[in-house]
């Protein structure tokens, strides 16, 4: 283990030395570049593009290009990149993660590689943690790019398709990761290629990369449509499951948030609905409602996972603490929560398109990122994304003091200590930021502060409108702010006059987060750019973190606990135990991400085949549409003959009537009566059908299709692909739900899912061929009159 750690440090040290040499080369350009006029500096962009067209590479021009951006930022923003920011920019240019401590100016560092890659004209995407930061960075950093002659776009929710298209056409586009992912999904649902908004994915820089690629990676992106079925079942199911007890009617795994019905629980539901077996396929809708109702009641928590505002259930992002506008829990979970909370039940959604964050960002030709907390997930970044983490030194030595955790046995003892600490800091005049993990915890602590007579501000998903005002005053003398993770990543708390001399901002963490990286981010709000500051976590064994840990292990450890007179745990070593709990939960989340990735990779591979099929149809010219239709008809005929004439069954036993009925769908008029197909071998039947197919081919070639009819045929094909794909996605979702049952039968659940998904996909492709053949032929029959000699004439209007 020590060798591995030493190797990581040696590797990072070598990288830093190499990048420092390149930074020195950039500095050598400074006298030349700074002597240029504004117009000459702008012309450098044109010159760089010409050099690239002549065959030079980005590496050939990078030191000079970085010097140009540095000078532009100095003139436009009054900010000159420090050497460590140059090093961070170089690390990102190479396709790595630059680990730069909070307050070190990552946003400014990102202007360097984004400008360099934008010179190729393929589009650069800068991904931020939320829309507020996307707007802010687009406005501020965009001034540098515009000064240098590049175009800048902003991609956020609620934009029209034409606005998005314009944003993506820009040289550099700012936005959130989920919005880019949703645009990719929406692009694969359009009915005209020109309606797509994204260009091919080239280069992305992800700010707070660990939050976006790791924390948010447990939840796939899903586009859904109203299904309109079963909403009335949720209130009934809510009345049944609300009485269930853990260990009796259900079992759950808090680490992975999975929940299972016991036999007793299943029997209660069977009795309530008067059925014999809840697990029969005919009752799969009922089982689905039961499982989602269980999740709603016993996994999802109000004011933690969601809030209820104005009679609506609204999702709270667990990593940013913000309300996720316009988003709903998928697959009926949202409706189950609405039934639990007694609000109006909206319609359930059917999945139309889905992708994980991991698979979306792995499609970029080149990926890079920056964060202050990548090291704990170094291995996962490499395994999943092939991204290396390079730790960049700070510009000035850190002056923040991080005190050891104080761990209390009870919540009440913890709160008493927090109130004492805040009063102490208040007496000195130091501002204090108190970090909580949920809306519920922030409100509970706020009530305790009010009772203790401590004036304070509260920032959570319910007070989001006041965010700018609260943050603006948070660093002033004597200020106290209680906040959820909204005051975490990307939040810059500026110190008021005289605060540095008092010791700077003090951070109190009231709970350890499920990831050590988020704790690092909270600490990072203090002591930015060499400012003084301090941080400490004051926690208790009643905190949510410990609910996710093995309860038997926790009980065993609690039995050994000794406390002082204030309730603080003095032995066994509480800090070591907290680290063990946090590591266990982080590992469980890593397993959950791996689980999702393994399953979604199968779906992702299939979606690429379907999306390619859609694009091929959409790209067809008028003269090519009928040829494409014939390809589907050929496959349909082959599949139909194979299905009705299996070689392992005697031909006397074949369902010739069924074969005849299905073949008729593929023709204007199928010339052969049933009797002509009876008592023949498969080859003879095939010969008759293919002879008839030649007549169909000739008839289709003679069709006087106009442009409108051809476009309608294209639409028929794409609509058929979409309808079957949506059904297939929802079927795969059912398979995913039951995957844990496969391991009980001594099967590898992932291998089993892969095989099942493959079989379903083969059936999907056959269903698409059959659907296109039947629907297109029905459409053509409605548009044209076919006479007995198979001559074709256009219908008279």
LINWOMO-V192422 format. One record per pair of residues at least 24 apart in sequence whose C-alpha atoms are under 6 Angstrom apart, sorted by the first residue. I is the first residue (numbers start at 1). J is the second residue. D is the distance in Angstrom with one decimal. If there is no record, write none. Layout:
BEGIN
[[I | J | D] [I | J | D]]
END
This chain:
BEGIN
[[12 | 390 | 5.8] [19 | 87 | 5.4] [23 | 86 | 5.9] [26 | 63 | 4.9] [26 | 67 | 5.6] [42 | 148 | 4.7] [49 | 119 | 5.8] [66 | 112 | 5.6] [73 | 144 | 5.7] [85 | 109 | 4.9] [89 | 113 | 5.6] [92 | 368 | 5.2] [95 | 367 | 5.5] [95 | 368 | 4.6] [96 | 368 | 5.1] [96 | 387 | 5.5] [96 | 388 | 5.1] [97 | 368 | 5.6] [97 | 369 | 4.6] [97 | 370 | 5.3] [97 | 389 | 4.7] [98 | 370 | 4.7] [98 | 390 | 5.2] [99 | 370 | 5.7] [99 | 371 | 5.2] [99 | 372 | 5.2] [99 | 390 | 5.9] [99 | 391 | 4.7] [99 | 392 | 5.8] [100 | 371 | 6.0] [100 | 372 | 4.9] [100 | 392 | 5.5] [101 | 372 | 4.4] [102 | 372 | 5.5] [102 | 524 | 5.4] [103 | 528 | 4.6] [103 | 529 | 5.4] [104 | 529 | 6.0] [118 | 171 | 5.5] [123 | 171 | 4.8] [123 | 172 | 5.8] [124 | 172 | 4.7] [124 | 203 | 5.2] [124 | 204 | 5.8] [125 | 172 | 5.9] [125 | 173 | 4.9] [125 | 174 | 6.0] [125 | 204 | 4.6] [126 | 174 | 4.8] [126 | 204 | 5.8] [126 | 205 | 4.9] [126 | 206 | 5.9] [127 | 175 | 5.3] [127 | 176 | 5.1] [127 | 177 | 5.6] [127 | 206 | 4.6] [127 | 207 | 5.8] [128 | 176 | 5.1] [128 | 207 | 5.1] [130 | 176 | 5.8] [134 | 174 | 5.6] [134 | 175 | 5.2] [138 | 174 | 6.0] [165 | 197 | 4.4] [168 | 198 | 5.9] [201 | 364 | 4.9] [202 | 364 | 5.2] [202 | 365 | 4.8] [203 | 366 | 4.8] [203 | 367 | 5.7] [204 | 367 | 5.1] [205 | 368 | 4.8] [205 | 369 | 4.9] [206 | 369 | 4.4] [207 | 369 | 5.7] [207 | 370 | 5.2] [208 | 370 | 5.8] [208 | 371 | 4.6] [209 | 369 | 5.5] [209 | 370 | 5.8] [209 | 371 | 5.9] [217 | 357 | 5.5] [218 | 593 | 5.1] [220 | 355 | 5.8] [220 | 356 | 4.3] [221 | 354 | 5.5] [221 | 355 | 5.4] [221 | 356 | 5.7] [222 | 353 | 5.9] [222 | 354 | 4.4] [223 | 352 | 5.6] [223 | 353 | 5.2] [224 | 349 | 5.3] [224 | 350 | 5.1] [224 | 351 | 4.4] [224 | 352 | 5.1] [225 | 349 | 5.0] [225 | 350 | 5.2] [226 | 347 | 5.8] [226 | 348 | 5.7] [226 | 349 | 4.5] [227 | 348 | 5.7] [227 | 349 | 5.2] [227 | 350 | 5.4] [228 | 347 | 5.5] [234 | 336 | 5.6] [234 | 339 | 6.0] [235 | 339 | 5.1] [254 | 548 | 5.0] [255 | 548 | 5.1] [292 | 333 | 5.2] [293 | 336 | 5.1] [296 | 336 | 5.8] [296 | 337 | 5.0] [303 | 439 | 5.1] [303 | 440 | 4.9] [304 | 438 | 5.1] [304 | 439 | 5.9] [311 | 343 | 5.9] [320 | 485 | 5.0] [320 | 486 | 5.1] [321 | 484 | 5.7] [321 | 485 | 4.9] [321 | 486 | 5.0] [322 | 461 | 4.9] [323 | 461 | 5.6] [352 | 726 | 5.0] [373 | 517 | 5.3] [396 | 530 | 5.4] [397 | 530 | 5.9] [398 | 530 | 5.1] [399 | 530 | 5.7] [399 | 532 | 5.0] [400 | 527 | 4.8] [400 | 532 | 5.4] [400 | 533 | 4.5] [400 | 534 | 5.1] [401 | 534 | 4.5] [402 | 534 | 5.7] [402 | 535 | 4.9] [403 | 536 | 5.1] [405 | 536 | 6.0] [405 | 537 | 4.8] [405 | 538 | 5.9] [406 | 538 | 4.8] [407 | 539 | 5.0] [407 | 540 | 5.3] [407 | 568 | 5.8] [407 | 569 | 5.8] [408 | 540 | 4.4] [408 | 567 | 5.6] [408 | 568 | 4.2] [408 | 569 | 5.5] [409 | 540 | 5.4] [409 | 541 | 5.3] [409 | 567 | 5.9] [410 | 540 | 5.5] [410 | 542 | 5.8] [411 | 540 | 5.6] [411 | 542 | 5.7] [413 | 567 | 5.8] [426 | 478 | 5.3] [429 | 477 | 5.2] [429 | 478 | 4.4] [430 | 477 | 5.6] [430 | 478 | 5.4] [431 | 475 | 5.7] [431 | 477 | 5.5] [431 | 478 | 4.9] [431 | 479 | 4.6] [431 | 480 | 5.9] [431 | 505 | 5.3] [432 | 480 | 4.9] [432 | 505 | 5.9] [432 | 506 | 4.9] [432 | 507 | 5.8] [433 | 481 | 4.9] [433 | 507 | 5.0] [434 | 482 | 4.7] [434 | 507 | 6.0] [434 | 508 | 4.7] [434 | 509 | 5.9] [435 | 483 | 5.2] [435 | 484 | 5.8] [435 | 509 | 4.8] [436 | 483 | 6.0] [436 | 484 | 4.8] [436 | 510 | 5.6] [437 | 484 | 5.5] [438 | 484 | 5.8] [456 | 480 | 4.8] [456 | 481 | 5.5] [457 | 481 | 4.7] [458 | 482 | 5.0] [458 | 483 | 5.9] [459 | 483 | 4.6] [460 | 484 | 5.5] [488 | 522 | 5.3] [503 | 532 | 5.5] [503 | 533 | 5.7] [504 | 532 | 5.0] [504 | 533 | 4.5] [505 | 533 | 5.0] [506 | 533 | 5.8] [506 | 534 | 4.9] [506 | 535 | 5.6] [507 | 535 | 4.4] [508 | 535 | 5.9] [508 | 536 | 5.2] [508 | 537 | 5.5] [509 | 537 | 4.3] [510 | 537 | 5.9] [510 | 538 | 5.3] [510 | 539 | 5.4] [511 | 539 | 5.2] [515 | 586 | 5.8] [632 | 769 | 5.1] [633 | 773 | 5.4] [636 | 769 | 5.6] [636 | 770 | 5.5] [665 | 774 | 5.6] [717 | 772 | 5.5] [721 | 768 | 5.8]]
END
